[in-house]
């Protein structure tokens, strides 16, 4: 066995890298279970096409933010936009949805 690798060939000298967005506490008290189940059910019925379940994903993330299970962040930064909004000129644009709306 080489000195650089562990029992299973892994490099024991590397330190783990934390997640990009920080830690996400588990929902031990099941505060957002309803939202989680709705999202997972939608994924199952939509053939795991997440785009069709964005409203449930948004609702779940909002629940987690409201209950301090994740850092509060603008939903636009998480990729949530309202699409196909007509302007006064009749053009279709994308409008970013904020938490205040």
LINFENVEN-V598958 format. One record per residue. N is the residue number from 0. RES is the residue in one letter. SS is DSSP state (~ for helix, > for strand, _ for the rest). OMEGA is omega in degrees with one decimal (NA if undefined). D_FIRST is the distance of its C-alpha to the first C-alpha in whole Angstrom. Layout:
BEGIN
N;RES;SS;OMEGA;D_FIRST  N;RES;SS;OMEGA;D_FIRST
END
This chain:
BEGIN
0;X;_;-177.9;0  1;X;_;-179.2;4  2;X;_;-176.3;7  3;X;_;-175.7;9  4;X;>;177.6;8  5;X;_;-177.7;8  6;X;_;-178.4;8  7;X;_;175.9;10  8;X;_;-180.0;8  9;X;_;178.6;11  10;X;>;-177.4;12  11;X;_;-178.0;13  12;X;_;-178.8;15  13;X;_;177.4;18  14;X;_;177.8;21  15;X;_;179.8;23  16;X;_;179.6;26  17;X;_;178.1;29  18;X;_;-177.5;31  19;X;_;-175.6;34  20;X;_;-179.6;37  21;X;_;-177.1;36  22;X;_;177.0;35  23;X;_;179.5;37  24;X;_;176.4;38  25;X;_;-178.3;38  26;X;_;-177.3;41  27;X;_;-178.7;41  28;X;_;176.9;45  29;X;_;-177.8;45  30;X;_;-177.2;48  31;X;_;-178.6;47  32;X;~;-179.0;46  33;X;~;179.9;50  34;X;~;179.3;49  35;X;~;-179.1;45  36;X;~;178.0;46  37;X;~;-179.8;49  38;X;~;-179.3;46  39;X;~;176.6;44  40;X;~;177.9;47  41;X;~;179.2;48  42;X;~;180.0;45  43;X;~;-177.4;45  44;X;~;-179.1;49  45;X;_;179.0;48  46;X;_;178.7;45  47;X;_;173.6;43  48;X;_;-171.2;45  49;X;~;-179.2;44  50;X;~;-179.4;47  51;X;~;-175.7;50  52;X;~;-175.8;49  53;X;~;-178.7;49  54;X;~;178.7;51  55;X;~;176.4;49  56;X;~;178.5;46  57;X;~;-180.0;49  58;X;~;179.2;50  59;X;~;179.3;47  60;X;~;176.8;46  61;X;~;178.1;49  62;X;~;-179.7;49  63;X;~;179.0;46  64;X;~;-179.3;47  65;X;~;-177.1;50  66;X;_;177.2;49  67;X;_;174.3;46  68;X;_;171.6;43  69;X;_;-179.0;42  70;X;_;176.6;44  71;X;_;-176.9;47  72;X;_;178.0;47  73;X;_;-177.9;50  74;X;~;176.8;49  75;X;~;177.5;50  76;X;~;178.7;47  77;X;~;174.6;45  78;X;_;-179.9;47  79;X;_;177.9;50  80;X;>;168.7;53  81;X;>;179.8;56  82;X;>;179.7;57  83;X;>;175.0;60  84;X;>;-179.0;62  85;X;>;176.1;66  86;X;_;-179.2;67  87;X;_;178.2;71  88;X;_;179.1;71  89;X;_;179.8;70  90;X;_;177.7;66  91;X;>;-179.3;63  92;X;>;172.2;61  93;X;>;178.5;57  94;X;>;-179.3;58  95;X;>;179.5;55  96;X;_;174.5;56  97;X;_;-178.6;55  98;X;_;-177.4;55  99;X;_;-175.2;59  100;X;_;NA;60
END
